[in-house]
Amino acid sequence: MDKFFEDAEESKDSAIAELEKRLEKEKDMRLEERFCFILVGILIVDIIIFPNFQSWAAPLVIAFFELILLVLLAKRMRVDEASILLDKLLETYGKRKSR
């Protein structure tokens, strides 16, 4: 009889662990989806706003700040691919700037 209850307890623990994994995966997917939505929104606003600027300096500065904010947002939302890509992009820009 004790064996039966031990097996039931192990089964319950494994089910809980599986549900926790699935919940964590779902949270990650939603955060990635939100990041993509924000990124697309920023791109649409940029496409609409940037042609109205008279010089190239203002859009360049805005784009630079957007990149920094996107890196921070990607790290916060656990979007590893975007975070790595944007980090490399900023690192490459920093190396060119220091030359």
Backbone torsions as a table, in degrees:
resi	resn	phi	psi	omega
1	MET	NA	-39.4	178.0
2	ASP	-64.3	-35.3	178.9
3	LYS	-61.1	-40.4	-179.7
4	PHE	-61.7	-45.4	-178.7
5	PHE	-69.4	-34.3	177.2
6	GLU	-65.2	-43.0	178.2
7	ASP	-63.9	-40.1	179.1
8	ALA	-65.1	-39.5	179.1
9	GLU	-66.1	-42.7	177.8
10	GLU	-63.6	-41.0	178.9
11	SER	-63.6	-41.4	179.0
12	LYS	-64.3	-43.4	179.3
13	ASP	-63.4	-42.0	179.7
14	SER	-68.3	-35.2	177.4
15	ALA	-66.0	-40.6	178.5
16	ILE	-64.4	-43.8	179.2
17	ALA	-61.9	-41.6	179.0
18	GLU	-63.9	-42.7	178.6
19	LEU	-65.2	-37.2	177.1
20	GLU	-64.1	-40.6	177.3
21	LYS	-62.4	-45.0	-178.6
22	ARG	-65.6	-38.4	177.7
23	LEU	-64.1	-43.7	179.1
24	GLU	-63.1	-40.7	177.9
25	LYS	-63.5	-42.0	179.0
26	GLU	-63.6	-41.9	177.6
27	LYS	-61.6	-43.7	178.9
28	ASP	-62.0	-42.2	180.0
29	MET	-63.4	-40.2	179.6
30	ARG	-67.6	-39.0	177.6
31	LEU	-64.8	-41.1	177.1
32	GLU	-63.8	-40.1	178.8
33	GLU	-62.9	-42.7	177.2
34	ARG	-62.0	-42.4	179.1
35	PHE	-60.8	-45.8	179.0
36	CYS	-61.3	-41.0	178.5
37	PHE	-61.7	-44.6	178.7
38	ILE	-64.1	-43.0	179.8
39	LEU	-61.1	-45.9	178.9
40	VAL	-63.8	-40.1	177.8
41	GLY	-61.1	-43.5	178.0
42	ILE	-63.0	-43.2	179.4
43	LEU	-62.6	-41.2	179.6
44	ILE	-64.9	-44.7	178.3
45	VAL	-61.8	-42.2	179.0
46	ASP	-62.0	-43.0	-179.4
47	ILE	-62.8	-36.0	-179.9
48	ILE	-77.1	-41.4	-171.8
49	ILE	-85.0	-42.1	-171.9
50	PHE	-58.2	-39.4	179.7
51	PRO	-62.8	-18.2	-178.1
52	ASN	-82.2	-10.5	179.0
53	PHE	-76.8	144.1	-178.4
54	GLN	-81.4	-27.5	-179.6
55	SER	-121.9	171.3	-179.9
56	TRP	-89.8	-13.5	-175.0
57	ALA	-68.6	-45.2	-177.7
58	ALA	-62.1	-48.4	177.5
59	PRO	-62.1	-33.6	179.0
60	LEU	-65.9	-43.6	178.8
61	VAL	-66.2	-43.6	178.6
62	ILE	-61.8	-44.0	179.5
63	ALA	-62.7	-38.3	178.5
64	PHE	-63.2	-45.8	178.7
65	PHE	-66.8	-35.1	176.4
66	GLU	-63.5	-40.4	177.7
67	LEU	-60.9	-43.2	178.8
68	ILE	-62.7	-45.7	179.2
69	LEU	-64.4	-36.2	177.9
70	LEU	-67.1	-36.0	176.1
71	VAL	-62.5	-47.4	179.6
72	LEU	-63.2	-41.8	179.3
73	LEU	-66.0	-40.3	179.0
74	ALA	-63.3	-41.2	178.0
75	LYS	-66.6	-41.0	-179.8
76	ARG	-66.5	-36.6	-178.6
77	MET	-91.6	8.8	175.7
78	ARG	57.1	42.1	174.7
79	VAL	-99.1	87.1	-171.8
80	ASP	-62.5	-41.7	-177.0
81	GLU	-61.5	-48.0	-179.3
82	ALA	-67.4	-38.6	179.5
83	SER	-62.2	-45.3	179.6
84	ILE	-64.6	-45.4	-179.4
85	LEU	-62.1	-46.6	-178.7
86	LEU	-69.2	-35.6	175.5
87	ASP	-60.6	-44.5	179.2
88	LYS	-64.2	-39.8	179.3
89	LEU	-62.4	-45.9	179.0
90	LEU	-68.2	-35.3	177.8
91	GLU	-65.1	-42.3	177.9
92	THR	-63.5	-42.6	178.2
93	TYR	-63.1	-40.3	179.4
94	GLY	-64.3	-38.4	179.1
95	LYS	-66.7	-41.2	179.2
96	ARG	-66.3	-37.6	-178.4
97	LYS	-68.3	-33.1	-177.0
98	SER	-78.9	-12.2	-179.2
99	ARG	-71.9	NA	NA
